[in-house]
Amino acid sequence: MKYAHKETGMTRFLDAADVAALVRSIGVSTAIMQMSDCVRQDFLRWPAFEKSARMASHSPLGVIELMPVSDGVQFAFKYVNGHPRNALHAMPTVMAFGMLAEVQTGFPLLLADLTLATALRTAAASTLAARAMARPGARTMALIGNGAQAEFQSLAFHASVGIDTIRAYDIDPHATARPMRNLAGVQGLKIVPARSVREALVGADIVTTVTADKTRATILTPDMIRPGMHLNAVGGDCPGKTELHVDILHRARIVVEYAPQSRIEGEIQQWPEAPVSELWEVLSGAAPGRTDADEVTIFDSVGFALEDYSALRWLHAAALAHHAGSFVELVAMPPDPRDLYGWLMTPDTVVFDDAKAAAVA
């Protein structure tokens, strides 16, 4: 296989505006569906990947994480933070970027903002699990926590699962008003504001919890859960951060992305010995998503590096197809790799060559 970068030394770069423009041109729902296909394909190749729990640096205000994974052909990593109090300073609570590189040479193929793509792939993974675990015919979803994920989860469940009614609750009513306004034009989707968690759950077949506070919270209690509900627990994604009462776990079928990581960070940190299946097992048919109509099911989602690999793979392919982004000389590529010093001392070393970038495009 011949790669253009071998001649040019250029890495495709997608900044936040590039990614947003790319997703707008494709359409948010279509982008989520395409990314969902990538995530499914990669989870079905589970044994091919070298996997590890993410490396996390925690502070009282948040967490910064690195998430690596490789299938022996391509290597990917994501840098991501989670700082709930950022909202007080008009900053995103989650910010991310990532890289896709070829294993054969180590050359970085793509450097991209992943803040938007993280929201897309989280929604994509949620619906993959729900299609395998929720009761068929689900039409109403309770959405608890109406932050930055709200629109993406709503669109994903509408497009992929057939949800037509979102019963939305947030402790901040202004947060609920935002997705109601942003999604007002989506045909066949109705968002109904609720005054409490309990009110939001009325008639809900699926419950998505995606709250941001870095604390051991109890958003759902056992008395709120009806037989047959599917819980998409997204917000509990680091040590000390949960959303479900532990007794809910004891009466449910639990599916996680990667058990060694989820036992540290997910809802099951409250019950580390909990019997679980991994998502790849459910998608491949090696384990059931549910066994009967009355079973309560939980997708204990914390986010896993393989999903970000899929997101980067999708971004790279979409950028190639749409000629998106720009090109940067991210790493030094001297004509003689052994003469790095000579390259350094060449006066025109840092001159950007537009023709070179055009050749890659």
Secondary structure, DSSP 4 states (H G I P E B T S, - for coil): ---THHHH--EEEE-HHHHHHHHHHH-HHHHHHHHHHHHHHHHTTGGGSB--PPEEEEETTEEEEEEEEE-SSEEEEEEEEE-GGGGGGT--S--EEEEEEETTT--EEEEEE-HHHHHHHHHHHHHHHHHHHSPTT--EEEEE--STTHHHHHHHHHHHT---EEEEE-SSHHHHHHHHHHTTT-TT-EEEE-SSHHHHTTT-SEEEE----SSEEEEE-GGGPPTT-EEEE-S--BTTBEEE-HHHHHTEEEEES-HHHHHHHSGGGGSTT---EEHHHHHHTSS-S-SSTT-EEEEE----HHHHHHHHHHHHHHHHHHT-SEEE--S---SSTT-HHHHHT-TTTT---HHHHHHH-
